[in-house]
Amino acid sequence: MPITFAHARSVPRAIDVVAVGVPQGAVDDSGLDADLLAARGFEGKVGQAELITGPDGNVTVAVGLGPADDIGPTALRGAGAAFARAANRRRKAALRLLDHLPDGAAAPACARALVEGVALASYRFRPFKAETKPAELDRVTVVAAGGKAVAAGVALGAATAEAVVFSRDLVNRPGGDLVPTEAAKAARSWGRKHGLRVSVMDERAIREARMGGVLGVNRGSSQPPRFVTVTYTPSGASTASVALVGKGITFDSGGLSIKTSEGMSTMKCDMGGAAAVLGAMGVIAAEAPPVTVTAYLPFTDNMTGPDATRPGDVLRHRDGTTTEVLNTDAEGRLILADALCIASESSPDAVIDVATLTGACMVALGRGVAGLMGNDDALVERVRDAAAATDESVWHLPLPTEYRPLLDSNVADLRNIGKVPFGGALTAGLFLQEFVADGLAWAHLDIAGPAWTDEDRGVVTPGGTGFGVRLLAEVVAGFAR
């Protein structure tokens, strides 16, 4: 069961543990056992949390908040995560971590971040465990001054965490369980829950829509593809329109350009982009900005069946562009090409695609940072600002025009990989750019690294991370502002 979050001005009765925030260097003024904390090396740094049992049996967790002047959403998200790990054997908790906000800090945003930290660090994926042990934390009360605004921050933090958990659950489901038809069902259910309009195209409709990229990748599979569209429409006038596109490869064997067994072992996460977009749509519905948002999600797996696309085959995309497939493991860009064509047809104010696209991006940026590319400086800056606000790291990479000839094919309009084995993340971005209509602002997020982790640290736990859910929702909120 998910953790229930609430807001109160004082600590409720029947609490198993109380968390007390301690700014860095202020242990002596915390009212806690300073000698004990000092002996344990507790200094009040973000990420530090120490459990103290008093002589009366009451349990307190000292939680580091970092430097007093820097206490804000980022610090409180980390503090919430540290508390969750320190107190996960207790069911009912009260958090007094907003007592030290500096002047100018927005209490609702801090409350939201705190809730996100607690919920996300508590996450575990257990549906396939023989013995399912639920998370010990059951009810968490954020204790702070303030009224409806802080309570709304707590509620929005809970809704955001729920969306990230939904995204993580999708990514963590085995590829043989979350086949394209099941992914479409999950999208329908999520959409109904949040009042979103969801439409699903089956294989026949995809063929009629001339999505040759989706059909080409799907050829080696026994599972039919699906193309899902999810729309959020504001209740009043819309001030902007945003299209979100997510890569939905439910399992990637590499096709006939087959991966190694090690490279294939985590490829159930290759639909992390679509999962992030779906999760973000739930947050957007909760925030209800005056912005129309439409998500375009192609779902298929990439398998090695008897009629799988062969290296050298040519696919025709929705806009008529043809691609020579020279590596069937560069399949994500093939399905995104069709989705970007469809997204462009409604002429939105911005198009953002999210994909676990290239190993080359991980080589460049590691596992914790997403690659960001785009054709519009203002949109790229919006994405960077959103990433900074949500602590989801991105790095702006170029789209060098001098690399574009590397995608020229002798037999088709494009080839799906570059002519040299370098700069693969950039040539992939250049390939996608070909399918964005002229004049549209577009940004591309390559989340191949941060979509998955083996670590249990901060707000992430092993498996799918839900990277991009909070970032995309923040970008849309920026359009509302």
Secondary structure as a PSIPRED ss2 file (coil, helix, strand):
# PSIPRED VFORMAT (PSIPRED V4.0)

   1 M C   1.000  0.000  0.000
   2 P C   1.000  0.000  0.000
   3 I C   1.000  0.000  0.000
   4 T E   0.000  0.000  1.000
   5 F E   0.000  0.000  1.000
   6 A E   0.000  0.000  1.000
   7 H E   0.000  0.000  1.000
   8 A E   0.000  0.000  1.000
   9 R C   1.000  0.000  0.000
  10 S C   1.000  0.000  0.000
  11 V C   1.000  0.000  0.000
  12 P C   1.000  0.000  0.000
  13 R C   1.000  0.000  0.000
  14 A C   1.000  0.000  0.000
  15 I C   1.000  0.000  0.000
  16 D C   1.000  0.000  0.000
  17 V E   0.000  0.000  1.000
  18 V E   0.000  0.000  1.000
  19 A E   0.000  0.000  1.000
  20 V E   0.000  0.000  1.000
  21 G E   0.000  0.000  1.000
  22 V E   0.000  0.000  1.000
  23 P E   0.000  0.000  1.000
  24 Q C   1.000  0.000  0.000
  25 G C   1.000  0.000  0.000
  26 A C   1.000  0.000  0.000
  27 V H   0.000  1.000  0.000
  28 D H   0.000  1.000  0.000
  29 D H   0.000  1.000  0.000
  30 S C   1.000  0.000  0.000
  31 G C   1.000  0.000  0.000
  32 L C   1.000  0.000  0.000
  33 D C   1.000  0.000  0.000
  34 A H   0.000  1.000  0.000
  35 D H   0.000  1.000  0.000
  36 L H   0.000  1.000  0.000
  37 L H   0.000  1.000  0.000
  38 A H   0.000  1.000  0.000
  39 A H   0.000  1.000  0.000
  40 R C   1.000  0.000  0.000
  41 G C   1.000  0.000  0.000
  42 F C   1.000  0.000  0.000
  43 E C   1.000  0.000  0.000
  44 G C   1.000  0.000  0.000
  45 K C   1.000  0.000  0.000
  46 V C   1.000  0.000  0.000
  47 G C   1.000  0.000  0.000
  48 Q C   1.000  0.000  0.000
  49 A E   0.000  0.000  1.000
  50 E E   0.000  0.000  1.000
  51 L E   0.000  0.000  1.000
  52 I E   0.000  0.000  1.000
  53 T E   0.000  0.000  1.000
  54 G C   1.000  0.000  0.000
  55 P C   1.000  0.000  0.000
  56 D C   1.000  0.000  0.000
  57 G C   1.000  0.000  0.000
  58 N C   1.000  0.000  0.000
  59 V E   0.000  0.000  1.000
  60 T E   0.000  0.000  1.000
  61 V E   0.000  0.000  1.000
  62 A E   0.000  0.000  1.000
  63 V E   0.000  0.000  1.000
  64 G E   0.000  0.000  1.000
  65 L E   0.000  0.000  1.000
  66 G E   0.000  0.000  1.000
  67 P C   1.000  0.000  0.000
  68 A H   0.000  1.000  0.000
  69 D H   0.000  1.000  0.000
  70 D H   0.000  1.000  0.000
  71 I C   1.000  0.000  0.000
  72 G C   1.000  0.000  0.000
  73 P H   0.000  1.000  0.000
  74 T H   0.000  1.000  0.000
  75 A H   0.000  1.000  0.000
  76 L H   0.000  1.000  0.000
  77 R H   0.000  1.000  0.000
  78 G H   0.000  1.000  0.000
  79 A H   0.000  1.000  0.000
  80 G H   0.000  1.000  0.000
  81 A H   0.000  1.000  0.000
  82 A H   0.000  1.000  0.000
  83 F H   0.000  1.000  0.000
  84 A H   0.000  1.000  0.000
  85 R H   0.000  1.000  0.000
  86 A H   0.000  1.000  0.000
  87 A C   1.000  0.000  0.000
  88 N C   1.000  0.000  0.000
  89 R C   1.000  0.000  0.000
  90 R C   1.000  0.000  0.000
  91 R C   1.000  0.000  0.000
  92 K E   0.000  0.000  1.000
  93 A E   0.000  0.000  1.000
  94 A E   0.000  0.000  1.000
  95 L E   0.000  0.000  1.000
  96 R E   0.000  0.000  1.000
  97 L C   1.000  0.000  0.000
  98 L C   1.000  0.000  0.000
  99 D C   1.000  0.000  0.000
 100 H C   1.000  0.000  0.000
 101 L C   1.000  0.000  0.000
 102 P C   1.000  0.000  0.000
 103 D C   1.000  0.000  0.000
 104 G C   1.000  0.000  0.000
 105 A C   1.000  0.000  0.000
 106 A C   1.000  0.000  0.000
 107 A H   0.000  1.000  0.000
 108 P H   0.000  1.000  0.000
 109 A H   0.000  1.000  0.000
 110 C H   0.000  1.000  0.000
 111 A H   0.000  1.000  0.000
 112 R H   0.000  1.000  0.000
 113 A H   0.000  1.000  0.000
 114 L H   0.000  1.000  0.000
 115 V H   0.000  1.000  0.000
 116 E H   0.000  1.000  0.000
 117 G H   0.000  1.000  0.000
 118 V H   0.000  1.000  0.000
 119 A H   0.000  1.000  0.000
 120 L H   0.000  1.000  0.000
 121 A H   0.000  1.000  0.000
 122 S C   1.000  0.000  0.000
 123 Y C   1.000  0.000  0.000
 124 R C   1.000  0.000  0.000
 125 F C   1.000  0.000  0.000
 126 R C   1.000  0.000  0.000
 127 P C   1.000  0.000  0.000
 128 F C   1.000  0.000  0.000
 129 K C   1.000  0.000  0.000
 130 A C   1.000  0.000  0.000
 131 E C   1.000  0.000  0.000
 132 T C   1.000  0.000  0.000
 133 K C   1.000  0.000  0.000
 134 P C   1.000  0.000  0.000
 135 A C   1.000  0.000  0.000
 136 E C   1.000  0.000  0.000
 137 L C   1.000  0.000  0.000
 138 D C   1.000  0.000  0.000
 139 R E   0.000  0.000  1.000
 140 V E   0.000  0.000  1.000
 141 T E   0.000  0.000  1.000
 142 V E   0.000  0.000  1.000
 143 V E   0.000  0.000  1.000
 144 A C   1.000  0.000  0.000
 145 A C   1.000  0.000  0.000
 146 G C   1.000  0.000  0.000
 147 G C   1.000  0.000  0.000
 148 K H   0.000  1.000  0.000
 149 A H   0.000  1.000  0.000
 150 V H   0.000  1.000  0.000
 151 A H   0.000  1.000  0.000
 152 A H   0.000  1.000  0.000
 153 G H   0.000  1.000  0.000
 154 V H   0.000  1.000  0.000
 155 A H   0.000  1.000  0.000
 156 L H   0.000  1.000  0.000
 157 G H   0.000  1.000  0.000
 158 A H   0.000  1.000  0.000
 159 A H   0.000  1.000  0.000
 160 T H   0.000  1.000  0.000
 161 A H   0.000  1.000  0.000
 162 E H   0.000  1.000  0.000
 163 A H   0.000  1.000  0.000
 164 V H   0.000  1.000  0.000
 165 V H   0.000  1.000  0.000
 166 F H   0.000  1.000  0.000
 167 S H   0.000  1.000  0.000
 168 R H   0.000  1.000  0.000
 169 D H   0.000  1.000  0.000
 170 L H   0.000  1.000  0.000
 171 V H   0.000  1.000  0.000
 172 N H   0.000  1.000  0.000
 173 R C   1.000  0.000  0.000
 174 P C   1.000  0.000  0.000
 175 G C   1.000  0.000  0.000
 176 G C   1.000  0.000  0.000
 177 D C   1.000  0.000  0.000
 178 L C   1.000  0.000  0.000
 179 V C   1.000  0.000  0.000
 180 P H   0.000  1.000  0.000
 181 T H   0.000  1.000  0.000
 182 E H   0.000  1.000  0.000
 183 A H   0.000  1.000  0.000
 184 A H   0.000  1.000  0.000
 185 K H   0.000  1.000  0.000
 186 A H   0.000  1.000  0.000
 187 A H   0.000  1.000  0.000
 188 R H   0.000  1.000  0.000
 189 S H   0.000  1.000  0.000
 190 W H   0.000  1.000  0.000
 191 G H   0.000  1.000  0.000
 192 R H   0.000  1.000  0.000
 193 K H   0.000  1.000  0.000
 194 H C   1.000  0.000  0.000
 195 G C   1.000  0.000  0.000
 196 L C   1.000  0.000  0.000
 197 R E   0.000  0.000  1.000
 198 V E   0.000  0.000  1.000
 199 S E   0.000  0.000  1.000
 200 V E   0.000  0.000  1.000
 201 M E   0.000  0.000  1.000
 202 D C   1.000  0.000  0.000
 203 E H   0.000  1.000  0.000
 204 R H   0.000  1.000  0.000
 205 A H   0.000  1.000  0.000
 206 I H   0.000  1.000  0.000
 207 R H   0.000  1.000  0.000
 208 E H   0.000  1.000  0.000
 209 A C   1.000  0.000  0.000
 210 R C   1.000  0.000  0.000
 211 M C   1.000  0.000  0.000
 212 G H   0.000  1.000  0.000
 213 G H   0.000  1.000  0.000
 214 V H   0.000  1.000  0.000
 215 L H   0.000  1.000  0.000
 216 G H   0.000  1.000  0.000
 217 V H   0.000  1.000  0.000
 218 N H   0.000  1.000  0.000
 219 R C   1.000  0.000  0.000
 220 G C   1.000  0.000  0.000
 221 S C   1.000  0.000  0.000
 222 S C   1.000  0.000  0.000
 223 Q C   1.000  0.000  0.000
 224 P C   1.000  0.000  0.000
 225 P C   1.000  0.000  0.000
 226 R E   0.000  0.000  1.000
 227 F E   0.000  0.000  1.000
 228 V E   0.000  0.000  1.000
 229 T E   0.000  0.000  1.000
 230 V E   0.000  0.000  1.000
 231 T E   0.000  0.000  1.000
 232 Y E   0.000  0.000  1.000
 233 T C   1.000  0.000  0.000
 234 P C   1.000  0.000  0.000
 235 S C   1.000  0.000  0.000
 236 G C   1.000  0.000  0.000
 237 A C   1.000  0.000  0.000
 238 S C   1.000  0.000  0.000
 239 T C   1.000  0.000  0.000
 240 A E   0.000  0.000  1.000
 241 S E   0.000  0.000  1.000
 242 V E   0.000  0.000  1.000
 243 A E   0.000  0.000  1.000
 244 L E   0.000  0.000  1.000
 245 V E   0.000  0.000  1.000
 246 G E   0.000  0.000  1.000
 247 K C   1.000  0.000  0.000
 248 G E   0.000  0.000  1.000
 249 I E   0.000  0.000  1.000
 250 T E   0.000  0.000  1.000
 251 F E   0.000  0.000  1.000
 252 D E   0.000  0.000  1.000
 253 S C   1.000  0.000  0.000
 254 G C   1.000  0.000  0.000
 255 G C   1.000  0.000  0.000
 256 L C   1.000  0.000  0.000
 257 S C   1.000  0.000  0.000
 258 I C   1.000  0.000  0.000
 259 K C   1.000  0.000  0.000
 260 T C   1.000  0.000  0.000
 261 S H   0.000  1.000  0.000
 262 E H   0.000  1.000  0.000
 263 G H   0.000  1.000  0.000
 264 M H   0.000  1.000  0.000
 265 S C   1.000  0.000  0.000
 266 T C   1.000  0.000  0.000
 267 M H   0.000  1.000  0.000
 268 K H   0.000  1.000  0.000
 269 C H   0.000  1.000  0.000
 270 D H   0.000  1.000  0.000
 271 M H   0.000  1.000  0.000
 272 G H   0.000  1.000  0.000
 273 G H   0.000  1.000  0.000
 274 A H   0.000  1.000  0.000
 275 A H   0.000  1.000  0.000
 276 A H   0.000  1.000  0.000
 277 V H   0.000  1.000  0.000
 278 L H   0.000  1.000  0.000
 279 G H   0.000  1.000  0.000
 280 A H   0.000  1.000  0.000
 281 M H   0.000  1.000  0.000
 282 G H   0.000  1.000  0.000
 283 V H   0.000  1.000  0.000
 284 I H   0.000  1.000  0.000
 285 A H   0.000  1.000  0.000
 286 A H   0.000  1.000  0.000
 287 E H   0.000  1.000  0.000
 288 A C   1.000  0.000  0.000
 289 P C   1.000  0.000  0.000
 290 P C   1.000  0.000  0.000
 291 V E   0.000  0.000  1.000
 292 T E   0.000  0.000  1.000
 293 V E   0.000  0.000  1.000
 294 T E   0.000  0.000  1.000
 295 A E   0.000  0.000  1.000
 296 Y E   0.000  0.000  1.000
 297 L E   0.000  0.000  1.000
 298 P E   0.000  0.000  1.000
 299 F E   0.000  0.000  1.000
 300 T E   0.000  0.000  1.000
 301 D E   0.000  0.000  1.000
 302 N E   0.000  0.000  1.000
 303 M C   1.000  0.000  0.000
 304 T C   1.000  0.000  0.000
 305 G C   1.000  0.000  0.000
 306 P C   1.000  0.000  0.000
 307 D C   1.000  0.000  0.000
 308 A C   1.000  0.000  0.000
 309 T C   1.000  0.000  0.000
 310 R C   1.000  0.000  0.000
 311 P C   1.000  0.000  0.000
 312 G C   1.000  0.000  0.000
 313 D C   1.000  0.000  0.000
 314 V E   0.000  0.000  1.000
 315 L E   0.000  0.000  1.000
 316 R E   0.000  0.000  1.000
 317 H C   1.000  0.000  0.000
 318 R C   1.000  0.000  0.000
 319 D C   1.000  0.000  0.000
 320 G C   1.000  0.000  0.000
 321 T C   1.000  0.000  0.000
 322 T E   0.000  0.000  1.000
 323 T E   0.000  0.000  1.000
 324 E E   0.000  0.000  1.000
 325 V C   1.000  0.000  0.000
 326 L C   1.000  0.000  0.000
 327 N C   1.000  0.000  0.000
 328 T C   1.000  0.000  0.000
 329 D C   1.000  0.000  0.000
 330 A C   1.000  0.000  0.000
 331 E C   1.000  0.000  0.000
 332 G H   0.000  1.000  0.000
 333 R H   0.000  1.000  0.000
 334 L H   0.000  1.000  0.000
 335 I H   0.000  1.000  0.000
 336 L H   0.000  1.000  0.000
 337 A H   0.000  1.000  0.000
 338 D H   0.000  1.000  0.000
 339 A H   0.000  1.000  0.000
 340 L H   0.000  1.000  0.000
 341 C H   0.000  1.000  0.000
 342 I H   0.000  1.000  0.000
 343 A H   0.000  1.000  0.000
 344 S H   0.000  1.000  0.000
 345 E H   0.000  1.000  0.000
 346 S C   1.000  0.000  0.000
 347 S C   1.000  0.000  0.000
 348 P C   1.000  0.000  0.000
 349 D C   1.000  0.000  0.000
 350 A E   0.000  0.000  1.000
 351 V E   0.000  0.000  1.000
 352 I E   0.000  0.000  1.000
 353 D E   0.000  0.000  1.000
 354 V E   0.000  0.000  1.000
 355 A E   0.000  0.000  1.000
 356 T C   1.000  0.000  0.000
 357 L C   1.000  0.000  0.000
 358 T C   1.000  0.000  0.000
 359 G H   0.000  1.000  0.000
 360 A H   0.000  1.000  0.000
 361 C H   0.000  1.000  0.000
 362 M H   0.000  1.000  0.000
 363 V H   0.000  1.000  0.000
 364 A H   0.000  1.000  0.000
 365 L H   0.000  1.000  0.000
 366 G C   1.000  0.000  0.000
 367 R C   1.000  0.000  0.000
 368 G C   1.000  0.000  0.000
 369 V C   1.000  0.000  0.000
 370 A E   0.000  0.000  1.000
 371 G E   0.000  0.000  1.000
 372 L E   0.000  0.000  1.000
 373 M E   0.000  0.000  1.000
 374 G E   0.000  0.000  1.000
 375 N C   1.000  0.000  0.000
 376 D C   1.000  0.000  0.000
 377 D H   0.000  1.000  0.000
 378 A H   0.000  1.000  0.000
 379 L H   0.000  1.000  0.000
 380 V H   0.000  1.000  0.000
 381 E H   0.000  1.000  0.000
 382 R H   0.000  1.000  0.000
 383 V H   0.000  1.000  0.000
 384 R H   0.000  1.000  0.000
 385 D H   0.000  1.000  0.000
 386 A H   0.000  1.000  0.000
 387 A H   0.000  1.000  0.000
 388 A H   0.000  1.000  0.000
 389 A H   0.000  1.000  0.000
 390 T H   0.000  1.000  0.000
 391 D C   1.000  0.000  0.000
 392 E C   1.000  0.000  0.000
 393 S C   1.000  0.000  0.000
 394 V E   0.000  0.000  1.000
 395 W E   0.000  0.000  1.000
 396 H E   0.000  0.000  1.000
 397 L C   1.000  0.000  0.000
 398 P C   1.000  0.000  0.000
 399 L C   1.000  0.000  0.000
 400 P C   1.000  0.000  0.000
 401 T H   0.000  1.000  0.000
 402 E H   0.000  1.000  0.000
 403 Y H   0.000  1.000  0.000
 404 R H   0.000  1.000  0.000
 405 P H   0.000  1.000  0.000
 406 L H   0.000  1.000  0.000
 407 L H   0.000  1.000  0.000
 408 D C   1.000  0.000  0.000
 409 S C   1.000  0.000  0.000
 410 N C   1.000  0.000  0.000
 411 V C   1.000  0.000  0.000
 412 A C   1.000  0.000  0.000
 413 D C   1.000  0.000  0.000
 414 L E   0.000  0.000  1.000
 415 R E   0.000  0.000  1.000
 416 N C   1.000  0.000  0.000
 417 I C   1.000  0.000  0.000
 418 G C   1.000  0.000  0.000
 419 K C   1.000  0.000  0.000
 420 V C   1.000  0.000  0.000
 421 P C   1.000  0.000  0.000
 422 F C   1.000  0.000  0.000
 423 G C   1.000  0.000  0.000
 424 G H   0.000  1.000  0.000
 425 A H   0.000  1.000  0.000
 426 L H   0.000  1.000  0.000
 427 T H   0.000  1.000  0.000
 428 A H   0.000  1.000  0.000
 429 G H   0.000  1.000  0.000
 430 L H   0.000  1.000  0.000
 431 F H   0.000  1.000  0.000
 432 L H   0.000  1.000  0.000
 433 Q H   0.000  1.000  0.000
 434 E C   1.000  0.000  0.000
 435 F C   1.000  0.000  0.000
 436 V C   1.000  0.000  0.000
 437 A C   1.000  0.000  0.000
 438 D C   1.000  0.000  0.000
 439 G C   1.000  0.000  0.000
 440 L C   1.000  0.000  0.000
 441 A C   1.000  0.000  0.000
 442 W E   0.000  0.000  1.000
 443 A E   0.000  0.000  1.000
 444 H E   0.000  0.000  1.000
 445 L E   0.000  0.000  1.000
 446 D E   0.000  0.000  1.000
 447 I C   1.000  0.000  0.000
 448 A C   1.000  0.000  0.000
 449 G C   1.000  0.000  0.000
 450 P C   1.000  0.000  0.000
 451 A C   1.000  0.000  0.000
 452 W E   0.000  0.000  1.000
 453 T E   0.000  0.000  1.000
 454 D C   1.000  0.000  0.000
 455 E C   1.000  0.000  0.000
 456 D C   1.000  0.000  0.000
 457 R E   0.000  0.000  1.000
 458 G C   1.000  0.000  0.000
 459 V C   1.000  0.000  0.000
 460 V E   0.000  0.000  1.000
 461 T C   1.000  0.000  0.000
 462 P C   1.000  0.000  0.000
 463 G E   0.000  0.000  1.000
 464 G E   0.000  0.000  1.000
 465 T C   1.000  0.000  0.000
 466 G C   1.000  0.000  0.000
 467 F C   1.000  0.000  0.000
 468 G C   1.000  0.000  0.000
 469 V H   0.000  1.000  0.000
 470 R H   0.000  1.000  0.000
 471 L H   0.000  1.000  0.000
 472 L H   0.000  1.000  0.000
 473 A H   0.000  1.000  0.000
 474 E H   0.000  1.000  0.000
 475 V H   0.000  1.000  0.000
 476 V H   0.000  1.000  0.000
 477 A H   0.000  1.000  0.000
 478 G H   0.000  1.000  0.000
 479 F H   0.000  1.000  0.000
 480 A H   0.000  1.000  0.000
 481 R C   1.000  0.000  0.000
